[in-house]
Amino acid sequence: MTMSDETPREPASEADALLSRLRVIEDQPLESRAAAFTQLHEQLQARLEGGDSPAPHA
């Protein structure tokens, strides 16, 4: 089983945006790259953890 079989597919535009952002980060000098990867990690972590919260009742 591959990773794509285990997780739901995200919209192509989101995946393309992430890949584009990663390419931009990888082209930066090492010091800037480290900070940019840290920021991206924090954003993705917040997004993932936000999905764990129960939905508020309407």
PEVENSUL-V103472 format. One record per residue. N is the residue number from 1. RES is the residue in one small letter. OMEGA is omega in whole degrees, 0 to 359 (NA if undefined). Layout:
N;RES;OMEGA
N;RES;OMEGA
This chain:
1;m;180
2;t;180
3;m;181
4;s;177
5;d;186
6;e;185
7;t;177
8;p;180
9;r;175
10;e;180
11;p;183
12;a;181
13;s;177
14;e;179
15;a;179
16;d;179
17;a;179
18;l;179
19;l;179
20;s;180
21;r;178
22;l;178
23;r;179
24;v;180
25;i;183
26;e;179
27;d;183
28;q;174
29;p;186
30;l;183
31;e;179
32;s;181
33;r;181
34;a;179
35;a;180
36;a;177
37;f;177
38;t;179
39;q;179
40;l;178
41;h;181
42;e;179
43;q;180
44;l;179
45;q;179
46;a;179
47;r;179
48;l;180
49;e;177
50;g;179
51;g;179
52;d;182
53;s;177
54;p;179
55;a;178
56;p;180
57;h;181
58;a;NA
